[in-house]
């Protein structure tokens, strides 16, 4: 019987990159002994990637592809008894052979290439055998020898020798399984029967090593790739021994390895297969043979929905719900049907809510959110789609299709910047299956954004020039006596502060000349002086600009109104139009700087503030703006970028100086202003205040924590939120609340070892938090600390053993019985 393994923690791609770069650095620095220890530590930890592969298996493969062969040789000269350099050099030679030939016949190569190919295989063989001699218990070398046997075309008995050694050493090492599966393919050295039998055997291993289940799934996809005719593809996959196990494996992967990128490819195979009439007939026969097979039931219902048989599908779904079987699938399928057939989308939304509520797995909840978001997107309801995509990514931040689909909805809503942000996540993710597509779309979106800006600017400038020409032509015409008298009387009343009287004269001007900009402007000034509410005045300033676009005086007054109304983008656009038309008043630049501050445009903010100072150093409000940016009026170096948080490097505490410390009032005020803006839903403004607070006092944890919560709770950006939460804890490592927040994030991401560390510290203070104690117990259990987990579950039960109202007390009691009472 294969040994059971506790579920190891999942490392994000960036963390794997860090380990890779660290090892490359150690090897290049010839710190070979430390590199050897580093590898040993990774093997001991047993951590996995989001695809379920061991981290050290990934690191071996990556390092073997780097041009480090001479370093491996130098390593062996220094430490001839080390396993890792022999294994890495052997793998590297194997990769060179693959680059030369792959699986092609050797006869197709030139004589020189054939020689290089054979030399690579010989070198790989020698190094891998030596590695196995040094450490006979290591799984990597025998697994690589299985791949080598495949390249060399060895007899099956030779390949099986290395395969069995690899599996006995570590049943969870993938390379040997994959190589043998290809070897047994009928288009290689085996037959359809032998390939299936081997793939079927691996299903018995998947219970203790879930990643091995991908071998059977790969058996399915490899065979489908070899078949060109759609009929042949359907005949192959629509077999009881193929389709039902395949569906079960995909379902288990979603529960056990929800971050695996291969799931998407398998889902596509299922989607294509289920959309055929043959699938309905196959699953109908399967259900007749075994009505209790839940995967046959699912397949039948899904194929009915896909082939437009809603009534039959709904009848079966109603039966499932009545029997209270597979409720998550049943309600989500009803939701999908509802979106196709019913106009009342609130009912459809409700079905998905039921599916999400019945499903205990966060990652399957993420899939249901994703399904509903896709349906909303198909109906053009992008705001609702974005909400669901964001919820899915909050549950599963590694769900790549979520970022891609949400970027599409953002783009169609006109939020190109947010669309690019989502695509950047995919572009910057190592080995992302969407990396190339994301890069293409980013370039396309950026080009379109530039074109739109250029076209908008050209239209605005053209309109301004046409209006100026019309105005110059009109100014040459004689002004009526009535118009002149109304203007003079209105201005006199305005200066005497008789605003109602002044407004009457300016209304007469508009009645006399409806297209005269002066009347609208003076009416706006009068109403602005009479009424503190800027909205009415803004209407008349805007009308004045309609007849005289780009006028700097009109623009300045309108921009002041917009800034008071917190319409920062409109203020920025109006001011930019006046500046682009060649006007250089200091107030234009000063006001645009104020707008830029709220729009996260730090470059323009600093540039405009300095230009305004050069034009008019005494402009009211300018000195305060400059002071708030902690820059001098001269062209000094920028100290703080509002849009991007400064990289804060921990330093040793400085000695006290004779200067008294700055009073904390200003810092607290910035954080409080940020909290107020956050409460009002002004996210960009809140960020600005929090970043400014960091600039004032980089040792304060609070602004980092506030930023973390903003990204986590408002923007559903878990990686970025975690980054700022880490910074907060660097400054306040004993803060139990911060610890509990980070522990819960690690727990959701199934990074149980990190979750246990944070939750252990948090629960020392928050001793009655049932949910934190429950997560700590599960984290201990999943990392193999069974005694510690048992103590936690005992503690939860002791808190309120009679209560059935508290969910976590009941869950803790259930966990105690599951893990310990049953095992004695």
C-alpha positions in Angstrom: 0.0 0.0 0.0 1.4 3.4 -1.0 2.2 5.8 1.9 -0.2 8.7 2.5 1.1 12.2 2.4 -0.2 15.3 4.1 -1.2 17.9 1.6 1.8 20.2 1.2 1.5 23.9 0.7 1.1 25.5 -2.7 3.7 28.0 -3.9 2.8 30.8 -6.2 4.8 31.2 -9.5 6.7 34.2 -8.2 7.9 32.2 -5.2 9.1 29.4 -7.5 10.9 32.0 -9.6 12.6 33.3 -6.4 13.9 29.8 -5.6 15.1 29.4 -9.2 17.0 32.7 -9.2 18.5 32.0 -5.8 19.9 28.6 -6.9 21.3 30.1 -10.2 22.9 32.8 -8.2 24.5 30.3 -5.7 25.8 28.1 -8.6 27.2 31.1 -10.6 28.9 32.3 -7.4 30.3 28.8 -7.0 28.8 28.4 -3.6 28.1 24.8 -4.4 27.8 23.5 -0.8 25.1 26.0 0.0 23.3 25.2 -3.3 23.4 21.5 -2.3 21.8 22.3 1.1 19.3 24.6 -0.6 18.1 21.7 -2.8 18.0 19.4 0.2 15.8 21.9 2.1 13.3 22.1 -0.9 13.1 18.3 -1.1 12.4 18.2 2.7 9.7 20.8 2.5 7.8 18.8 -0.2 6.0 21.9 -1.5 4.1 21.9 -4.8 3.2 24.2 -7.6 -0.3 25.2 -8.4 -0.2 22.3 -11.0 0.6 19.8 -8.2 4.2 19.2 -9.2 6.9 19.1 -6.6 8.9 22.3 -6.4 12.2 20.6 -6.5 11.1 18.6 -9.6 10.3 21.9 -11.3 13.6 23.5 -10.2 15.6 20.5 -11.6 13.9 20.9 -15.0 14.4 24.6 -15.1 18.1 24.6 -14.0 18.9 21.8 -16.5 17.7 24.1 -19.3 20.0 27.0 -18.3 23.4 27.2 -19.8 25.1 26.1 -16.6 26.9 22.9 -17.8 30.4 24.2 -17.1 29.2 25.2 -13.6 27.9 21.7 -13.0 31.3 20.4 -14.0 33.1 22.8 -11.7 30.7 21.7 -8.9 31.7 18.1 -9.5 35.4 19.0 -9.4 34.8 20.6 -6.0 32.3 18.0 -4.6 32.5 14.8 -6.5 30.2 13.0 -4.1 27.2 15.4 -4.6 24.1 13.9 -6.3 22.6 17.2 -7.6 25.4 18.3 -10.1 25.5 14.8 -11.7 21.7 14.7 -12.0 21.5 18.3 -13.4 24.3 17.7 -15.9 22.6 14.5 -17.1 19.3 16.2 -17.4 20.9 19.0 -19.3 22.5 16.6 -21.8 19.1 14.9 -22.2 17.5 18.3 -23.0 20.2 18.9 -25.6 19.4 15.6 -27.3 15.7 16.6 -27.3 16.6 19.9 -29.0 18.5 18.2 -31.7 16.0 15.5 -32.5 13.0 15.3 -30.3 11.0 12.1 -31.2 12.0 12.2 -34.9 13.8 9.3 -36.5 17.6 9.7 -36.3 18.0 9.0 -40.0 16.5 12.4 -40.7 19.5 14.1 -39.1 22.7 15.1 -40.8 25.8 13.2 -39.9 27.0 16.0 -37.6 23.7 16.2 -35.8 23.5 12.4 -35.4 27.0 12.5 -33.8 26.0 15.4 -31.4 22.8 13.5 -30.6 24.5 10.3 -29.7 27.2 12.2 -27.7 24.4 13.9 -25.7 22.6 10.6 -25.0 25.9 9.0 -23.9 26.8 11.8 -21.6 23.3 11.9 -20.1 23.4 8.1 -19.5 26.7 8.3 -17.7 25.8 11.2 -15.5 22.4 9.8 -14.5 23.8 6.4 -13.7 26.5 8.1 -11.5 23.8 10.2 -9.8 21.7 7.0 -9.0 24.9 5.4 -7.7 25.4 8.3 -5.2 21.8 8.3 -4.1 19.9 5.1 -5.0 16.8 6.4 -3.1 16.4 9.6 -5.3 13.5 9.4 -7.8 14.8 12.0 -10.3 17.6 10.0 -11.8 15.7 6.8 -12.6 12.7 8.9 -13.9 15.1 10.7 -16.2 16.5 7.3 -17.3 13.0 6.3 -18.3 12.9 9.4 -20.6 16.4 8.4 -21.9 15.2 4.9 -22.7 12.4 6.5 -24.7 14.9 8.5 -26.8 17.2 5.6 -27.2 14.4 3.2 -28.3 15.4 0.7 -25.6 13.4 -2.5 -25.0 10.4 -2.2 -22.7 12.2 -4.4 -20.0 15.0 -1.7 -19.8 12.5 1.1 -19.5 10.4 -0.8 -16.9 13.6 -1.3 -14.8 14.1 2.4 -14.4 10.3 3.1 -14.1 9.9 0.7 -11.2 12.9 2.1 -9.4 11.5 5.7 -9.8 8.0 4.7 -8.6 9.4 2.8 -5.6 11.6 5.7 -4.6 8.8 8.3 -5.0 5.3 7.4 -6.4 4.5 11.1 -6.9 7.3 11.9 -9.4 5.7 12.6 -12.7 8.5 12.3 -15.3 8.7 8.5 -15.3 4.9 8.1 -15.7 4.8 10.6 -18.6 7.7 9.0 -20.5 6.3 5.5 -20.1 2.9 6.6 -21.3 4.4 8.0 -24.5 6.6 4.9 -24.9 3.5 2.6 -24.7 1.5 4.6 -27.3 0.5 2.7 -30.4 2.3 5.3 -32.6 5.6 4.6 -30.6 6.5 1.2 -29.2 3.3 -0.1 -27.7 -0.4 -0.7 -28.5 -3.8 0.9 -27.7 -4.3 -1.9 -25.1 -1.0 -1.5 -23.3 -1.3 2.3 -23.2 -4.8 2.1 -21.7 -3.9 -0.5 -19.1 -0.9 1.6 -17.9 -3.1 4.8 -17.8 -5.8 2.9 -15.9 -3.2 1.6 -13.3 -2.2 5.2 -12.5 -5.7 5.9 -11.3 -5.1 3.7 -8.2 -2.1 5.9 -7.3 -4.0 9.2 -7.5 -5.7 8.8 -4.1 -2.4 9.4 -2.3 -0.8 11.5 -5.1 -3.5 13.6 -6.9 -1.1 14.9 -9.5 -0.8 11.4 -10.9 -4.4 11.6 -12.1 -3.2 13.9 -14.9 -1.5 10.8 -16.5 -4.9 9.3 -17.3 -6.2 12.7 -18.5 -3.1 13.0 -20.6 -3.8 9.5 -22.1 -7.1 10.9 -23.2 -5.8 14.1 -24.7 -2.8 12.4 -26.4 -5.1 10.0 -28.2 -7.5 12.8 -29.2 -4.6 14.7 -30.7 -3.7 11.7 -32.9 -7.2 11.4 -34.3 -8.0 13.8 -37.1 -11.6 12.7 -37.8 -14.2 14.0 -35.4 -16.2 10.8 -35.6 -13.1 8.8 -34.6 -12.5 11.2 -31.7 -16.1 10.7 -30.4 -15.8 6.9 -30.8 -12.6 6.9 -28.7 -13.8 9.2 -25.8 -17.4 8.0 -25.6 -16.5 4.7 -24.0 -17.4 3.8 -20.4 -13.8 3.0 -19.5 -12.6 6.4 -20.9 -15.3 9.1 -20.5 -16.5 8.4 -17.0 -13.1 8.1 -15.4 -12.0 11.2 -17.3 -14.9 13.2 -15.9 -14.2 11.9 -12.3 -10.5 12.9 -12.7 -11.4 16.5 -13.8 -13.8 16.8 -11.0 -11.2 15.6 -8.4 -8.6 17.9 -9.9 -10.9 20.9 -9.4 -11.2 20.0 -5.7 -7.7 18.8 -5.0 -5.5 20.8 -7.4 -7.8 23.7 -8.3 -4.9 25.9 -9.5 -3.7 23.3 -12.1 -3.6 25.0 -15.5 -4.3 21.6 -17.2 -7.9 21.8 -15.9 -8.8 24.3 -18.6 -7.6 22.1 -21.4 -9.5 19.1 -19.9 -12.7 21.3 -19.6 -12.4 22.2 -23.3 -12.3 18.5 -24.2 -15.5 17.9 -22.1 -17.2 20.9 -23.5 -16.6 19.8 -27.1 -17.6 16.2 -26.4 -20.8 17.0 -24.5 -22.1 19.2 -27.2 -23.0 16.2 -29.5 -26.1 14.0 -29.8 -23.8 11.0 -29.5 -22.9 12.1 -26.0 -26.6 12.2 -25.0 -27.1 8.6 -26.3 -23.9 7.5 -24.5 -24.8 9.0 -21.2 -28.4 7.8 -21.4 -27.1 4.2 -21.8 -24.6 4.7 -18.9 -27.4 6.0 -16.6 -29.6 3.0 -17.5 -26.8 0.6 -16.6 -25.9 2.4 -13.4 -28.3 5.2 -12.3 -26.2 5.9 -9.1 -23.1 7.0 -11.1 -23.1 10.7 -10.4 -20.7 11.4 -13.3 -23.0 9.7 -15.8 -25.9 11.7 -14.4 -23.9 14.9 -14.8 -22.8 14.0 -18.3 -26.4 13.3 -19.4 -27.7 16.6 -18.0 -24.8 18.6 -19.4 -25.1 17.1 -22.9 -28.9 17.7 -22.9 -28.3 21.4 -22.0 -25.5 21.6 -24.7 -27.8 20.1 -27.4 -30.7 22.3 -26.6 -33.0 19.9 -24.7 -33.9 22.1 -21.7 -37.1 20.4 -20.6 -35.5 17.0 -20.3 -32.5 18.5 -18.6 -34.7 20.4 -16.1 -36.7 17.3 -15.2 -33.5 15.5 -14.3 -32.2 18.4 -12.3 -35.4 18.7 -10.4 -35.1 15.0 -9.5 -31.5 15.6 -8.2 -32.7 18.5 -6.1 -35.6 16.5 -4.7 -33.2 13.7 -3.7 -30.7 16.3 -2.4 -28.0 14.9 -4.6 -25.1 16.9 -6.1 -26.8 20.2 -5.2 -23.9 22.4 -6.3 -24.0 20.9 -9.8 -27.8 20.9 -9.9 -28.3 24.5 -9.0 -25.5 25.8 -11.2 -26.9 23.8 -14.2 -30.4 25.3 -13.5 -28.7 28.7 -13.5 -27.1 28.0 -16.9 -30.5 26.8 -18.3 -32.2 29.8 -16.9 -29.8 32.2 -18.6 -30.7 30.5 -21.9 -34.4 30.2 -21.5 -35.7 32.9 -19.1 -35.8 36.7 -19.2 -35.9 37.0 -15.4 -32.1 37.0 -14.7 -32.6 37.6 -11.0 -34.0 34.0 -10.8 -31.0 32.7 -12.8 -28.6 34.6 -10.5 -30.4 33.1 -7.5 -29.8 29.5 -8.7 -26.1 30.2 -8.9 -26.2 31.7 -5.4 -27.7 28.4 -4.2 -25.0 26.4 -5.9 -22.3 28.6 -4.3 -24.0 28.3 -0.9 -24.2 24.5 -1.1 -20.6 24.0 -2.3 -18.0 23.9 0.6 -14.9 24.1 -1.7 -13.8 27.7 -2.2 -12.4 26.7 -5.5 -15.6 25.2 -6.9 -17.4 28.3 -5.6 -14.9 30.2 -7.8 -15.9 28.1 -10.8 -19.6 28.8 -10.3 -18.8 32.6 -10.1 -16.8 32.2 -13.3 -19.7 30.3 -15.1 -22.2 33.0 -14.1 -19.8 35.8 -15.1 -19.4 34.2 -18.6 -23.1 34.0 -19.0 -23.5 37.7 -18.0 -20.7 38.6 -20.5 -22.5 36.7 -23.3 -25.5 38.9 -22.7 -23.5 42.1 -22.7 -24.0 42.7 -19.0 -20.4 43.6 -18.2 -20.9 45.3 -14.9 -22.5 42.1 -13.4 -19.9 40.0 -15.2 -17.0 42.0 -13.6 -18.6 41.5 -10.2 -18.6 37.7 -10.6 -15.2 37.6 -12.2 -13.8 39.6 -9.2 -15.5 37.2 -6.7 -14.1 34.2 -8.6 -10.6 35.7 -8.4 -11.0 36.5 -4.8 -11.7 32.8 -4.1 -9.0 31.6 -6.5 -6.3 34.2 -7.4 -4.6 31.7 -9.7 -7.7 31.4 -12.0 -6.1 32.7 -15.2 -9.2 32.6 -17.4 -10.8 34.9 -14.8 -8.3 37.6 -15.5 -8.5 37.2 -19.3 -12.3 37.3 -19.3 -12.6 40.2 -16.9 -10.1 42.2 -19.0 -12.5 41.7 -22.0 -15.5 43.1 -20.0 -13.4 46.0 -18.8 -12.3 46.7 -22.4 -15.9 46.6 -23.7 -16.9 49.0 -20.9 -14.2 51.4 -22.0 -12.0 50.9 -18.9 -8.9 50.1 -21.0 -6.5 50.8 -18.1 -8.2 48.1 -15.9 -8.3 45.7 -18.8 -4.5 46.2 -19.3 -4.0 45.6 -15.5 -5.6 42.2 -15.7 -3.6 41.3 -18.8 -0.4 42.3 -17.1 -1.1 39.7 -14.4 -1.1 37.0 -17.1 1.8 38.5 -19.0 4.0 38.5 -15.8 3.0 35.0 -14.7 5.7 32.4 -15.6 4.5 29.6 -17.8 1.0 31.2 -18.2 -1.0 29.5 -21.0 -2.3 33.0 -21.8 1.0 34.9 -21.8 1.3 35.3 -25.6 -2.4 36.2 -26.0 -2.1 38.7 -23.1 0.9 40.4 -24.6 -0.8 40.7 -28.0 -4.0 42.2 -26.4 -1.9 44.6 -24.3 -0.2 46.0 -27.4 -3.5 46.1 -29.2 -5.3 47.9 -26.4 -2.4 50.4 -25.9 -2.4 51.3 -29.6 -6.2 51.7 -29.6 -6.0 53.9 -26.4 -3.4 56.1 -28.1 -5.5 56.4 -31.3 -8.5 57.3 -29.3 -6.6 60.0 -27.3 -5.1 61.4 -30.5 -8.5 61.4 -32.3 -10.1 63.1 -29.3 -7.4 65.7 -29.1 -7.6 66.4 -32.8 -11.3 66.8 -32.7 -11.1 69.2 -29.7 -8.3 71.3 -31.3 -10.2 71.4 -34.7 -13.4 72.4 -32.9 -11.6 75.1 -30.9 -10.0 76.6 -34.1 -13.3 76.6 -35.9 -15.0 78.3 -33.0 -12.2 80.9 -32.8 -12.6 81.7 -36.5 -16.4 82.1 -36.0 -15.8 84.3 -33.0 -13.3 86.5 -34.8 -15.8 86.8 -37.7 -18.6 87.7 -35.3 -16.5 90.2 -33.4 -16.2 92.2 -36.6 -20.0 92.7 -36.6 -21.5 95.8 -34.8 -22.9 95.1 -31.2 -26.4 96.2 -30.6 -27.0 99.1 -28.1 -29.3 96.8 -26.0 -26.6 94.2 -25.7 -23.9 96.7 -24.8 -26.2 98.4 -22.1 -27.2 95.0 -20.6 -23.5 94.0 -20.3 -22.5 97.4 -18.7 -25.4 97.4 -16.3 -24.8 93.8 -15.4 -21.1 94.3 -14.6 -21.8 97.4 -12.5 -24.4 95.4 -10.5 -22.0 92.5 -10.1 -19.3 94.7 -8.6 -21.9 96.3 -6.2 -22.7 92.7 -5.1 -26.3 93.1 -6.3 -26.2 89.6 -7.8 -29.9 89.1 -8.5 -30.0 92.4 -10.4 -26.8 91.5 -12.3 -28.2 88.1 -13.2 -31.3 89.8 -14.7 -29.1 91.9 -17.0 -27.1 88.9 -18.1 -30.2 86.9 -18.9 -31.2 89.8 -21.1 -27.9 89.5 -22.9 -28.5 85.8 -23.5 -32.0 86.5 -24.8 -30.6 89.2 -27.2 -27.7 87.0 -28.4 -28.2 83.3 -27.5 -24.8 82.4 -29.0 -22.7 85.0 -27.2 -20.3 83.4 -24.8 -19.8 86.5 -22.6 -23.4 86.5 -21.3 -23.1 82.9 -20.2 -19.7 83.4 -18.6 -20.9 86.5 -16.6 -24.1 84.7 -15.6 -21.9 81.8 -14.3 -19.7 84.2 -12.3 -22.8 85.9 -10.8 -24.5 82.7 -9.8 -21.1 81.4 -8.4 -20.8 84.5 -6.2 -24.4 84.3 -5.0 -24.7 80.5 -4.5 -21.9 78.4 -2.9 -23.1 75.3 -4.8 -20.9 75.1 -7.9 -23.1 72.9 -10.0 -25.4 75.7 -11.4 -22.4 77.9 -12.2 -20.6 75.1 -14.0 -23.6 74.7 -16.4 -23.2 78.3 -17.6 -19.3 78.1 -17.7 -19.7 75.0 -19.9 -22.2 76.8 -22.1 -19.7 79.7 -22.5 -17.0 77.2 -23.5 -19.4 75.7 -26.0 -19.3 79.0 -28.0 -15.7 79.8 -27.2 -13.8 76.4 -26.7 -10.4 76.5 -25.0 -10.9 80.1 -23.6 -8.5 80.1 -20.6 -10.5 82.3 -18.3 -13.7 80.3 -18.9 -11.7 77.1 -18.4 -10.2 78.2 -15.1 -13.6 79.0 -13.6 -15.2 75.8 -14.9 -12.2 73.7 -13.6 -12.6 75.2 -10.1 -16.2 74.1 -10.1 -15.3 70.6 -11.3 -12.7 70.3 -8.6 -15.2 71.2 -5.9 -17.6 68.7 -7.4 -14.8 66.1 -7.3 -15.1 65.6 -11.1 -11.4 65.4 -11.5 -11.3 63.8 -14.9 -13.6 66.4 -16.4 -11.4 69.2 -14.9 -8.3 67.6 -16.3 -9.7 67.3 -19.8 -10.9 70.9 -19.9 -7.6 72.3 -18.7 -5.6 70.1 -21.1 -7.7 71.4 -24.0 -6.9 75.1 -23.1 -3.2 74.3 -22.6 -3.0 72.4 -25.9 -4.4 75.4 -27.6 -1.3 77.4 -26.5 -2.6 79.1 -23.4 0.0 79.2 -20.6 -1.6 80.9 -17.6 -0.2 79.6 -14.3 -3.7 78.9 -13.0 -4.3 76.4 -15.8 -1.2 74.4 -14.8 -1.9 74.7 -11.1 -5.5 73.5 -11.4 -4.4 70.6 -13.7 -1.8 69.6 -11.1 -4.6 69.4 -8.5 -6.7 67.2 -10.7 -3.7 65.0 -11.5 -3.1 64.5 -7.8 -6.5 62.8 -7.5 -6.1 60.9 -10.8 -2.8 59.1 -9.9 -0.8 61.0 -12.5 2.3 61.8 -10.5 4.5 62.8 -13.5 2.1 65.4 -14.7 1.4 66.6 -11.2 5.0 67.4 -10.5 5.6 68.9 -14.0 2.5 71.1 -13.9 3.2 72.3 -10.3 6.7 73.4 -11.3 5.6 75.2 -14.5 2.9 77.0 -12.5 5.5 78.1 -10.0 7.8 79.4 -12.8 4.9 81.4 -14.3 3.5 82.8 -11.0 5.3 81.9 -7.7 2.7 83.8 -5.7 -0.4 82.1 -7.1 -2.8 81.3 -4.2 -2.7 77.7 -3.1 0.4 76.8 -5.1 2.8 76.9 -2.2 0.5 74.6 -0.2 0.4 72.1 -3.1 4.1 72.1 -3.4 4.6 71.6 0.3 2.2 68.6 0.3 4.3 67.0 -2.3 7.5 67.5 -0.2 9.3 69.1 -3.2 10.9 72.4 -3.5 9.8 75.0 -6.1 13.1 74.5 -8.0 13.6 71.6 -10.3 14.8 69.3 -7.6 14.7 65.5 -7.6 11.3 63.9 -7.0 11.1 62.4 -3.5 7.7 60.7 -3.7 5.7 59.1 -6.5 2.1 59.3 -5.6 1.0 56.5 -8.0 3.6 53.9 -6.9 4.4 53.1 -3.3 8.1 53.7 -2.4 10.3 50.7 -2.0 10.8 50.7 1.8 14.0 48.9 2.9 14.3 48.0 6.6 17.2 49.9 8.3 18.7 49.9 11.7 17.1 52.4 14.2 18.8 55.8 13.9 20.3 57.5 17.0 18.4 60.3 18.5 19.4 63.7 17.3 19.0 67.1 18.8 16.0 67.9 16.5 12.6 67.2 18.2 10.4 64.6 16.4 7.7 65.9 14.1 4.3 66.0 15.7 2.1 63.0 14.6 -0.9 65.1 13.8 -0.3 65.4 10.1 0.4 61.7 9.6 -2.7 60.7 11.5 -4.7 63.3 9.5 -3.5 61.7 6.2 -4.5 58.2 7.2 -7.8 59.4 8.5 -8.5 61.3 5.3 -7.6 58.1 3.4 -10.1 56.1 5.5 -12.8 58.7 4.9 -12.1 58.6 1.1 -12.2 54.8 1.2 -15.5 54.9 3.1 -16.9 57.2 0.4 -15.8 54.8 -2.3 -13.0 57.1 -3.7 -10.3 54.5 -4.1 -7.8 56.6 -6.0 -8.0 59.4 -3.5 -7.6 57.0 -0.6 -4.5 55.5 -2.2 -3.0 59.0 -2.6 -3.5 59.7 1.1 -2.1 56.4 2.3 1.0 56.7 0.0 1.5 60.2 1.3 1.3 58.9 4.9 4.0 56.3 4.0 6.2 59.0 2.6 5.9 61.0 5.8 6.5 58.1 8.1 7.7 54.9 6.5 7.9 53.1 9.8 4.2 53.3 10.5 2.3 50.0 9.8 -1.2 51.5 9.6 -1.0 53.0 6.0 0.4 49.8 4.7 -2.4 47.9 6.3 -5.0 50.2 5.0 -3.6 49.8 1.4 -3.6 46.0 1.9 -7.3 46.1 2.9 -8.1 48.4 -0.1 -6.5 46.0 -2.6 -8.0 42.9 -0.9 -11.5 44.0 -0.2 -12.2 46.7 -2.8 -10.1 45.6 -5.8 -9.9 41.9 -5.2 -6.2 42.0 -5.9 -4.9 39.3 -3.5 -1.2 39.3 -4.6 -0.9 43.1 -4.3 -2.9 43.1 -1.0 -0.6 40.5 0.4 2.4 42.5 -0.5 1.3 45.5 1.5 0.1 43.3 4.4 3.6 41.9 4.5 5.0 45.4 4.7 2.6 46.2 7.6 3.7 43.1 9.5 7.4 44.0 9.0 6.7 47.1 11.0 4.3 45.6 13.5 5.1 41.9 13.8 3.2 41.4 17.0 -0.1 42.8 15.7 -2.5 40.0 16.1 -5.1 41.5 13.8 -2.7 41.8 11.0 -1.5 38.3 11.6 -5.1 36.9 11.5 -5.7 38.7 8.2 -2.6 37.3 6.6 -3.2 33.8 8.1 -6.7 33.7 6.6 -5.3 34.7 3.1 -2.7 32.0 3.3 -5.3 29.5 4.4 -7.6 30.4 1.4 -4.6 29.9 -0.9 -3.9 26.5 0.8 -0.4 27.7 1.9 -1.0 25.9 5.2 2.5 26.1 6.6 2.5 29.9 6.4 -1.1 30.1 7.6 -0.1 28.0 10.7 2.6 30.5 11.6 0.4 33.6 11.4 -2.7 32.0 13.0 -0.7 30.6 15.9 0.5 34.1 16.8 -3.0 35.6 16.2 -4.8 33.1 18.4 -2.5 33.8 21.4 -4.3 37.1 21.6 -7.6 36.4 20.0 -8.2 33.2 22.1 -12.0 33.1 21.5 -12.0 33.4 17.7 -13.5 30.1 16.7 -12.9 30.6 13.0 -9.2 31.3 13.5 -8.8 28.3 15.8 -10.5 26.1 13.3 -8.3 27.3 10.4 -5.2 26.8 12.6 -6.2 23.2 13.4 -6.7 22.4 9.7 -3.4 24.0 8.9 -1.6 21.9 11.5 -3.4 18.8 10.2 -2.5 19.5 6.5 1.2 20.1 7.4 1.5 16.8 9.4 1.5 18.4 12.9 -1.3 16.0 14.1 -0.7 16.4 17.8 -0.9 20.2 17.6 -4.0 19.9 15.4 -5.6 17.6 18.0 -5.0 20.1 20.8 -6.6 22.9 18.7 -9.7 20.9 18.0 -10.0 19.9 21.7 -9.8 23.6 22.5 -12.6 24.5 20.1 -14.8 21.8 21.5 -14.1 23.0 25.1 -15.1 26.6 24.2 -18.8 25.7 24.0 -19.3 21.9 23.7 -23.1 22.2 23.9 -23.5 24.9 21.3 -24.7 24.0 17.8 -25.2 27.6 16.8 -21.6 28.4 16.1 -20.5 26.9 12.8 -16.9 26.7 13.6 -17.4 25.0 17.0 -19.4 22.4 15.2 -16.8 22.1 12.5 -14.0 21.8 15.1 -15.9 19.0 16.8 -16.5 17.2 13.5 -12.8 17.5 12.6 -11.9 16.1 16.1 -14.1 13.1 15.5 -12.9 12.7 11.9 -9.2 12.8 12.5 -8.8 11.4 16.0 -11.9 9.8 17.5 -12.2 7.4 14.6 -8.5 6.6 14.6 -8.4 5.9 18.3 
